[in-house]
Amino acid sequence: MSFGVSALGYELGEEIPVLDVAAQYTDDMERVRTYASRYMHRAAPGVGLTDLSLGAARKALDTAGLEAPRIDLLVLAVTDLTEYLYWDAAAALLHRLGADGAEAVLLTQACSSGVAAFDLVAGKFATHPEYRTALVVAASRVAEPYWNRLETGAGCFSDGAVAAVLQRGHDELRWRAGEITTDGTHVDFFRLEAGGAAAPFGTPGAAAAPPRVSGIEDVKAYFANDHAKISAFGAHARDQYRLVVERACKRAGIGFSDLARLLLPFDNQPAMSGLITALEFPPERTNLALAEDFGHLGAADPLFALARETEAGSLRRGDHVALAAVGRGMSWASALFEA
């Protein structure tokens, strides 16, 4: 069973200099300056996650020269809440594309979802030999009432979507392997305390107004601001990145150092540099420089980086490219492609 990426497309929010708008989100300007992030991308009011996804999907299908009814499988991978609760955003996207009758799957494991989606497609292609074309869309649209672009995490959150057309038998950007590992020890990081079945909105114990998602400061508080414990957690997270990528490489019969590109989540520059150093991988073969100008696109980061690599024509035939990400839960995922 073989499939490859025949086309990519993306849709981003408006490009905005981070320091021009940072004061709208935080009082800690010095912390924002340490991020060394030049731009974020912010969608206009009223533009939802499925709007961004639709734009990216149409661009990818147009590039591939395919009509939407050719889709057999659509996987929508999201970072956060979609426009509505109790609502299938994947089915909504499929309908707006005009592809009703295909299979739609919604993945919601945050920032790892966009990478994990390829493993799901591989499984679907294996069990459904009649499937010829899949569309993966990874999307992030900050839910402003619930979390803060510059305080919920240690970076600048952006809005955008990336779509990939996957076709059975396509021999360029061919999927070679995938790997996912999950550690639920810290599953409560970033948990929203109100609105779920345990504490519905408007009931005693739940916030009367929309609450905020726990932020990076809450994570530090979880460790009682013990730097040794925080450092140990960071080291474990970096080790898990290396683990999933090495396992994917082993499945494909190559070594970690053989990778032409390692495409990671867009983080602030010091944090991302630290991860790359810990992984002992050449920074010039990563998306470190790209991250400076786009902010964190959640589930879409590594796939967006892949789209930019293909636009630039920087991949040579036979190059191996690994996508890697982590999502709250916590799950680490990797997907390996051969150009």
C-alpha positions in Angstrom: 0.0 0.0 0.0 1.5 3.3 -1.1 0.3 6.9 -1.2 1.8 10.3 -1.6 1.1 14.0 -1.3 0.0 15.3 -4.7 -0.8 18.8 -3.7 -0.8 21.2 -0.7 -2.7 24.4 0.0 -3.0 26.8 2.9 -5.1 29.7 4.1 -3.8 32.1 6.8 -5.1 35.0 8.9 -3.8 38.5 8.4 -0.1 38.9 9.0 0.4 41.3 12.0 3.6 42.3 13.6 3.6 40.7 17.1 4.9 43.8 19.0 2.2 46.0 17.3 -0.6 44.1 19.0 1.0 42.4 22.0 -0.3 44.9 24.5 -3.8 43.8 23.5 -3.1 40.4 25.0 -0.5 40.8 27.8 1.2 43.3 30.1 4.4 41.3 30.0 6.0 42.9 26.9 9.5 41.8 28.0 8.4 38.1 27.9 7.0 38.6 24.4 10.2 40.2 23.2 12.1 37.1 24.3 10.0 35.0 22.0 11.8 36.7 19.0 8.7 36.2 16.9 8.2 38.9 14.3 4.6 38.1 13.0 1.4 36.3 14.0 -1.5 35.6 11.7 -5.0 36.6 13.0 -8.2 35.8 11.3 -10.8 38.5 10.9 -13.9 38.5 13.3 -16.5 36.1 11.9 -13.9 33.9 10.1 -14.1 30.4 11.7 -12.0 27.4 11.6 -14.0 25.7 8.9 -13.8 28.9 6.7 -10.0 28.7 6.9 -10.1 25.0 6.2 -12.4 25.4 3.2 -10.0 27.9 1.7 -7.0 25.7 2.2 -8.9 22.6 0.9 -10.0 24.3 -2.3 -6.5 25.5 -3.1 -5.1 22.0 -2.6 -7.7 20.4 -4.8 -7.2 23.1 -7.5 -3.5 22.5 -7.5 -4.1 18.7 -7.8 -6.6 19.3 -10.6 -9.3 17.4 -8.7 -13.0 18.1 -8.1 -14.3 17.6 -4.6 -16.5 14.6 -5.5 -13.2 12.6 -6.1 -12.6 12.7 -2.3 -13.1 9.3 -0.7 -11.9 10.3 2.8 -11.6 13.7 4.6 -9.7 14.1 7.9 -10.0 17.4 9.7 -7.4 17.8 12.4 -8.0 20.6 14.8 -6.1 22.3 17.7 -9.0 23.6 19.7 -12.7 24.2 19.7 -14.4 24.5 16.4 -17.3 27.0 15.8 -19.9 25.0 17.8 -20.1 22.3 20.5 -21.9 19.1 19.6 -21.1 19.7 16.0 -19.0 17.7 13.5 -16.7 20.3 11.8 -15.3 17.5 9.5 -18.8 16.7 8.2 -19.5 20.5 7.8 -16.3 20.9 5.8 -17.1 17.9 3.6 -20.5 19.3 2.8 -19.2 22.8 2.0 -16.7 21.3 -0.4 -19.5 19.4 -2.2 -18.2 16.0 -1.3 -21.1 14.4 0.6 -21.0 10.7 0.5 -17.3 10.4 1.3 -16.1 9.5 4.8 -15.3 12.4 7.2 -13.2 12.0 10.4 -12.6 14.7 13.0 -9.3 14.5 15.0 -9.1 16.6 18.2 -5.8 15.8 20.0 -4.7 19.3 19.7 -1.3 20.1 18.1 -0.4 16.5 17.4 -3.6 15.9 15.3 -2.2 17.2 12.0 0.7 14.8 12.0 -1.3 11.8 13.5 -3.8 12.3 10.6 -1.5 10.6 8.1 -1.3 7.4 10.2 -5.1 7.3 10.1 -5.1 7.7 6.4 -2.6 4.9 6.0 -4.9 2.6 8.0 -8.0 3.7 6.0 -6.2 3.1 2.7 -5.1 -0.4 4.0 -8.6 -1.4 5.0 -10.5 0.3 2.1 -8.8 -0.7 -1.1 -11.4 1.2 -3.0 -10.2 4.5 -1.5 -8.1 6.4 -4.0 -8.0 10.0 -2.7 -7.9 11.5 0.8 -7.8 15.1 2.0 -6.1 16.0 5.2 -6.8 19.4 6.6 -5.0 20.6 9.7 -6.4 23.8 11.2 -6.1 26.2 14.1 -8.3 29.2 15.0 -7.9 30.7 18.4 -11.1 30.6 20.4 -10.6 34.1 21.8 -13.1 33.9 24.7 -11.4 30.8 26.1 -7.7 31.4 25.6 -5.1 34.1 25.0 -2.8 34.3 21.9 0.1 35.4 24.0 -0.4 34.0 27.5 -2.0 30.5 27.2 1.2 29.0 25.8 4.8 30.1 25.7 4.5 31.6 22.2 2.4 33.5 19.7 -0.7 31.6 18.5 -1.9 32.1 14.9 -4.9 31.3 12.8 -4.6 29.1 9.7 -5.2 25.9 7.9 -3.2 23.6 5.6 -4.6 20.9 3.3 -2.9 18.0 1.7 -4.3 15.9 -1.1 -3.2 12.3 -0.7 -3.5 9.8 -3.6 -3.0 6.1 -3.7 0.0 5.2 -5.9 1.3 8.8 -6.1 5.1 8.5 -6.0 6.2 11.9 -4.9 6.2 12.9 -1.2 5.4 9.3 -0.5 4.3 8.4 3.0 6.8 5.9 4.5 5.9 5.5 8.1 4.1 7.0 11.1 4.5 6.7 14.9 2.5 7.9 17.9 3.1 7.6 21.6 0.9 8.9 24.5 1.7 9.6 28.1 -1.3 10.6 30.2 0.6 11.5 33.3 -0.1 15.2 32.7 -3.4 14.9 30.9 -4.9 17.8 33.0 -2.6 20.4 31.6 -4.7 23.2 29.9 -7.9 21.5 31.0 -10.9 23.9 30.9 -12.6 23.5 34.3 -16.1 24.5 33.2 -18.4 23.6 30.3 -18.0 19.8 30.3 -20.3 17.2 31.7 -18.5 17.4 35.1 -19.2 21.1 35.5 -21.6 22.5 32.8 -21.7 26.2 32.2 -24.2 27.9 34.6 -24.1 25.3 37.4 -22.6 25.7 40.9 -18.9 25.3 40.7 -18.7 26.5 37.1 -17.8 30.0 36.0 -20.7 32.2 35.1 -18.7 33.8 32.3 -16.7 31.8 29.8 -13.5 30.7 31.7 -10.0 30.8 30.4 -8.0 27.7 29.5 -5.2 27.1 32.0 -2.0 28.7 30.7 1.7 28.1 30.9 1.9 29.7 34.3 -0.6 27.1 35.6 1.7 24.4 34.3 4.6 25.9 36.3 2.4 26.1 39.3 1.6 22.4 38.9 5.2 21.7 39.5 5.3 24.2 42.4 7.7 26.3 40.3 10.3 23.6 41.1 12.9 24.2 38.3 14.3 20.7 38.6 10.9 19.1 38.1 10.1 21.5 35.2 13.4 20.7 33.6 12.8 17.0 34.0 9.4 17.3 32.3 11.0 19.3 29.5 13.7 16.6 29.0 11.1 13.9 28.9 9.1 15.8 26.3 12.3 16.2 24.1 13.1 12.5 24.5 9.6 11.6 23.3 10.1 13.7 20.2 13.2 11.8 19.4 11.6 8.5 20.2 8.7 8.9 17.7 10.9 10.2 14.9 13.5 7.5 15.4 10.8 4.8 15.4 9.4 6.1 12.1 12.8 6.2 10.6 13.5 2.6 11.7 10.2 1.5 10.0 11.4 3.2 6.8 14.9 1.7 7.1 16.8 4.9 7.6 18.6 6.6 10.4 17.7 9.8 12.3 20.7 11.6 10.9 19.7 10.6 7.3 16.7 13.0 7.4 16.9 15.9 5.0 14.4 17.8 7.0 12.9 17.7 10.4 9.7 19.9 10.6 8.6 20.7 14.1 5.8 22.8 15.8 6.4 26.5 15.6 7.5 27.7 19.0 9.2 30.8 20.3 12.7 31.0 19.0 14.6 30.2 22.2 12.4 27.2 23.0 12.5 25.8 19.5 16.3 26.3 19.3 16.6 24.4 22.6 14.6 21.5 21.3 16.6 21.3 18.1 19.9 21.4 20.1 18.6 18.6 22.4 17.7 16.5 19.3 21.2 17.1 18.0 19.8 18.0 14.5 21.2 20.7 12.2 19.0 23.8 12.7 19.3 24.7 9.0 17.5 21.5 8.1 14.5 22.4 10.3 11.8 25.0 10.1 13.3 27.2 12.9 13.6 30.3 10.7 10.1 29.9 9.2 8.6 29.9 12.7 9.8 33.4 13.4 7.4 34.9 10.8 4.2 32.8 11.3 3.5 32.1 14.9 2.2 28.8 16.2 -0.4 27.4 13.8 -1.3 24.6 16.2 -2.1 21.3 14.4 -1.0 22.9 11.1 2.6 23.8 11.9 4.6 20.8 10.4 2.3 20.5 7.4 2.6 24.2 6.7 6.4 23.9 6.9 6.1 21.0 4.4 4.0 23.2 2.1 6.6 25.9 2.2 9.4 23.4 1.4 7.6 22.2 -1.6 6.9 25.8 -2.8 10.6 26.6 -2.5 11.6 23.5 -4.4 14.1 22.7 -1.7 13.5 18.9 -1.5 15.4 16.6 -3.9 14.2 13.3 -5.1 14.8 10.7 -2.4 15.0 13.1 0.5 13.4 12.0 3.6 11.3 14.5 5.6 9.9 13.9 9.1 7.0 15.8 10.6 6.8 15.8 14.4 4.4 17.3 16.9 3.1 17.1 20.4 -0.5 17.6 21.6 -2.0 18.0 25.1 -2.8 14.6 26.5 0.1 14.2 26.0 0.7 12.6 22.6 3.7 12.8 20.4 3.4 12.0 16.7 5.7 11.6 13.7 5.0 11.1 10.0 7.8 10.3 7.5 7.8 11.1 3.8 10.1 10.5 0.9 10.3 13.2 -1.8 
